[in-house]
Amino acid sequence: MPRHALLAVLLLVPSLATAGEIYGKITDGSASVGEKATLSVKCGGKDYPAQKTDKSGSYHLVVKESGKCSLTVAYSGQSASLEVVSYDDPVQLDLAVENKDGKLSVRRK
């Protein structure tokens, strides 16, 4: 690998290491939401694109800012938001969605 390419890779690694990560699993009752939910996050005025859950209902978001964020879960044609905190270190945040009186809600498990 040429020296300048190696230097470019090394310069990128610290910026990725300082990014916050929010990950976890979403359930609806006792069942996983599967691939039926999407999550988006807004931190410090920056919107991050929605990410789809995998077949087990797990998600993984990378957020460059740390601090208070708004996490929005879209599921079954509705959406609900929750305040979360992003840190420099990864944060596991398992969530539960519930449809109550025709309105979606999301909470920490």
DRENDO-1510 file (C-alpha; in Angstrom, 1 decimal, always signed):
<recs>
REC; n; res; u; v; w
REC; 1; MET; +0.0; +0.0; +0.0 .
REC; 2; PRO; +1.5; +3.4; -0.9 .
REC; 3; ARG; +2.4; +5.6; +2.0 .
REC; 4; HIS; -0.1; +8.4; +1.2 .
REC; 5; ALA; -3.0; +5.8; +1.0 .
REC; 6; LEU; -2.0; +4.4; +4.4 .
REC; 7; LEU; -1.8; +7.9; +5.9 .
REC; 8; ALA; -5.3; +8.7; +4.5 .
REC; 9; VAL; -6.7; +5.5; +6.1 .
REC; 10; LEU; -5.1; +6.4; +9.5 .
REC; 11; LEU; -6.5; +9.9; +9.4 .
REC; 12; LEU; -10.0; +8.6; +8.8 .
REC; 13; VAL; -9.9; +6.0; +11.7 .
REC; 14; PRO; -9.9; +8.6; +14.6 .
REC; 15; SER; -13.0; +10.4; +13.2 .
REC; 16; LEU; -14.9; +7.1; +13.0 .
REC; 17; ALA; -13.7; +6.1; +16.5 .
REC; 18; THR; -15.2; +9.3; +18.0 .
REC; 19; ALA; -18.6; +8.7; +16.5 .
REC; 20; GLY; -21.4; +7.5; +18.8 .
REC; 21; GLU; -23.3; +4.3; +18.2 .
REC; 22; ILE; -26.8; +3.5; +19.3 .
REC; 23; TYR; -27.8; -0.1; +18.9 .
REC; 24; GLY; -30.4; -2.5; +20.2 .
REC; 25; LYS; -33.5; -4.6; +19.4 .
REC; 26; ILE; -37.1; -3.5; +19.1 .
REC; 27; THR; -40.0; -5.7; +20.2 .
REC; 28; ASP; -43.8; -5.5; +19.9 .
REC; 29; GLY; -45.2; -7.3; +22.9 .
REC; 30; SER; -43.0; -10.4; +23.3 .
REC; 31; ALA; -42.2; -10.6; +19.5 .
REC; 32; SER; -39.5; -9.0; +17.5 .
REC; 33; VAL; -40.6; -6.4; +15.0 .
REC; 34; GLY; -38.5; -8.1; +12.4 .
REC; 35; GLU; -37.7; -6.1; +9.3 .
REC; 36; LYS; -40.8; -4.0; +9.7 .
REC; 37; ALA; -39.4; -0.9; +11.5 .
REC; 38; THR; -37.1; +1.9; +10.6 .
REC; 39; LEU; -35.3; +4.3; +12.9 .
REC; 40; SER; -34.0; +7.8; +12.3 .
REC; 41; VAL; -32.2; +10.1; +14.6 .
REC; 42; LYS; -31.7; +13.8; +14.9 .
REC; 43; CYS; -28.8; +15.2; +17.0 .
REC; 44; GLY; -27.8; +18.8; +17.3 .
REC; 45; GLY; -29.8; +19.9; +14.2 .
REC; 46; LYS; -28.4; +17.1; +12.1 .
REC; 47; ASP; -30.7; +14.5; +10.6 .
REC; 48; TYR; -29.4; +11.0; +10.0 .
REC; 49; PRO; -31.1; +8.8; +7.4 .
REC; 50; ALA; -33.5; +6.1; +8.5 .
REC; 51; GLN; -32.1; +2.6; +9.0 .
REC; 52; LYS; -34.2; -0.5; +8.7 .
REC; 53; THR; -34.2; -3.2; +11.4 .
REC; 54; ASP; -33.0; -6.6; +10.5 .
REC; 55; LYS; -34.9; -9.9; +10.6 .
REC; 56; SER; -34.4; -10.1; +14.4 .
REC; 57; GLY; -35.6; -6.6; +15.0 .
REC; 58; SER; -32.1; -5.3; +15.7 .
REC; 59; TYR; -30.8; -1.9; +14.6 .
REC; 60; HIS; -27.5; +0.0; +14.6 .
REC; 61; LEU; -27.1; +3.7; +14.1 .
REC; 62; VAL; -23.9; +5.7; +13.9 .
REC; 63; VAL; -24.2; +9.3; +15.2 .
REC; 64; LYS; -21.3; +11.8; +15.0 .
REC; 65; GLU; -22.5; +14.1; +17.7 .
REC; 66; SER; -22.8; +13.3; +21.4 .
REC; 67; GLY; -25.6; +14.7; +23.6 .
REC; 68; LYS; -29.4; +14.7; +23.5 .
REC; 69; CYS; -31.0; +13.3; +20.4 .
REC; 70; SER; -34.4; +12.5; +19.1 .
REC; 71; LEU; -34.9; +8.9; +17.9 .
REC; 72; THR; -37.9; +8.2; +15.8 .
REC; 73; VAL; -39.3; +4.7; +15.2 .
REC; 74; ALA; -41.6; +4.1; +12.2 .
REC; 75; TYR; -43.7; +0.9; +12.4 .
REC; 76; SER; -47.0; -0.3; +11.1 .
REC; 77; GLY; -47.7; +3.0; +9.2 .
REC; 78; GLN; -47.1; +5.2; +12.3 .
REC; 79; SER; -44.2; +6.8; +14.0 .
REC; 80; ALA; -43.2; +7.7; +17.6 .
REC; 81; SER; -40.2; +9.6; +19.0 .
REC; 82; LEU; -38.1; +9.2; +22.1 .
REC; 83; GLU; -35.3; +11.4; +23.6 .
REC; 84; VAL; -32.0; +9.5; +23.8 .
REC; 85; VAL; -28.4; +10.4; +24.6 .
REC; 86; SER; -25.5; +9.7; +22.3 .
REC; 87; TYR; -22.1; +9.2; +23.8 .
REC; 88; ASP; -18.6; +8.7; +22.4 .
REC; 89; ASP; -18.9; +5.1; +23.5 .
REC; 90; PRO; -21.6; +2.7; +22.0 .
REC; 91; VAL; -24.9; +2.7; +23.8 .
REC; 92; GLN; -27.3; -0.3; +23.8 .
REC; 93; LEU; -30.9; +0.8; +23.7 .
REC; 94; ASP; -33.6; -1.9; +23.5 .
REC; 95; LEU; -37.0; -0.6; +22.7 .
REC; 96; ALA; -40.6; -1.7; +22.9 .
REC; 97; VAL; -43.4; -0.4; +20.6 .
REC; 98; GLU; -47.0; -0.6; +21.4 .
REC; 99; ASN; -50.2; +0.5; +19.6 .
REC; 100; LYS; -52.5; +1.9; +22.2 .
REC; 101; ASP; -55.9; +3.4; +21.1 .
REC; 102; GLY; -54.7; +3.5; +17.5 .
REC; 103; LYS; -51.5; +5.5; +18.4 .
REC; 104; LEU; -48.0; +4.1; +18.3 .
REC; 105; SER; -45.8; +4.6; +21.4 .
REC; 106; VAL; -42.1; +3.7; +22.0 .
REC; 107; ARG; -40.3; +3.2; +25.3 .
REC; 108; ARG; -37.1; +1.9; +26.6 .
REC; 109; LYS; -37.2; -1.7; +27.8 .
</recs>
